[in-house]
Amino acid sequence: MDITAFAGQTTHLVVGAFATFSAILLWSRTRDMAWTFLIIGVIIAYADIVFSTLGAFGIVVEDPLVYNGVPLLRLALANFPLLFSGVGFLVAAARRHGS
């Protein structure tokens, strides 16, 4: 791994840690279902960042769960943040304010 890739991976970890810390801090202060889904999305996105970093350093196997050539864990970690964010947005949009 060259210095450019290392710097990119390191900044991704640091910024992701900041976002995850902020999300957990918000989670402890809110009971809103829409925010909860968005927070879960951020936490799963950070899990993806950590897993990718550990894989890049050779600490974990990149694809521990493969079914018919499809890396299930990689697929889940890539798509669940967007899924949870989408559900959170739908929950927020479905609210009825003032009626």
Legacy VTK file of the C-alpha trace (Angstrom):
# vtk DataFile Version 3.0
C-alpha trace
ASCII
DATASET POLYDATA
POINTS 99 float
0.000 0.000 0.000
1.514 3.316 -1.052
1.301 6.558 0.922
-1.589 7.931 -1.154
-3.773 4.895 -0.500
-2.759 4.902 3.162
-3.628 8.593 3.548
-6.974 8.033 1.843
-7.782 5.048 4.035
-6.713 6.876 7.191
-8.787 9.985 6.480
-11.772 7.785 5.603
-11.424 6.056 8.980
-11.094 9.326 10.906
-14.002 11.097 9.211
-16.119 7.944 9.478
-15.305 7.694 13.177
-16.378 11.307 13.666
-19.671 10.709 11.838
-20.310 7.505 13.794
-19.510 9.156 17.123
-21.870 12.017 16.279
-24.575 9.554 15.224
-24.285 7.601 18.471
-24.384 10.845 20.450
-27.593 11.834 18.632
-29.021 8.343 19.122
-28.727 8.698 22.882
-30.721 11.944 22.737
-33.527 11.055 20.316
-36.338 8.548 20.169
-37.377 9.502 16.641
-37.713 6.467 14.356
-36.554 8.329 11.219
-33.359 9.481 12.915
-32.809 6.011 14.325
-32.792 4.489 10.829
-30.359 7.130 9.579
-28.087 6.544 12.580
-28.078 2.789 11.971
-27.149 3.491 8.346
-24.164 5.586 9.441
-22.995 2.908 11.868
-23.191 0.192 9.205
-21.337 2.450 6.757
-18.536 2.788 9.302
-18.489 -0.990 9.758
-17.921 -1.196 5.996
-15.038 1.287 6.243
-13.414 -0.669 9.091
-13.888 -4.001 7.319
-12.366 -2.622 4.112
-9.414 -1.194 6.021
-8.764 -4.451 7.853
-8.981 -6.282 4.534
-6.547 -3.850 2.894
-4.021 -4.482 5.652
-4.531 -8.239 5.373
-5.898 -8.607 8.890
-9.205 -10.150 7.824
-10.188 -12.151 4.776
-11.903 -9.877 2.251
-14.839 -12.195 1.549
-15.437 -14.579 4.450
-19.012 -15.282 3.360
-19.298 -16.170 -0.321
-22.334 -17.833 -1.852
-22.024 -18.870 -5.514
-19.262 -16.333 -6.019
-21.247 -13.483 -4.424
-19.515 -11.868 -1.421
-22.501 -11.607 0.943
-20.878 -9.550 3.690
-19.392 -7.069 1.216
-22.793 -6.796 -0.528
-24.636 -6.254 2.769
-22.170 -3.673 4.095
-22.325 -1.747 0.822
-26.117 -1.678 0.548
-27.546 -1.644 4.084
-26.513 1.977 4.814
-28.470 3.165 1.793
-31.394 0.901 2.667
-31.610 2.186 6.242
-31.223 5.789 5.076
-34.005 5.316 2.541
-36.307 3.821 5.168
-35.503 6.721 7.506
-36.378 9.231 4.794
-39.638 7.412 4.071
-40.561 7.393 7.758
-39.845 11.134 7.959
-41.842 11.818 4.779
-44.794 9.769 5.996
-45.249 11.875 9.122
-48.273 14.051 9.450
-47.419 17.427 10.951
-50.099 19.709 12.288
-53.099 17.487 11.667
LINES 1 100
99 0 1 2 3 4 5 6 7 8 9 10 11 12 13 14 15 16 17 18 19 20 21 22 23 24 25 26 27 28 29 30 31 32 33 34 35 36 37 38 39 40 41 42 43 44 45 46 47 48 49 50 51 52 53 54 55 56 57 58 59 60 61 62 63 64 65 66 67 68 69 70 71 72 73 74 75 76 77 78 79 80 81 82 83 84 85 86 87 88 89 90 91 92 93 94 95 96 97 98
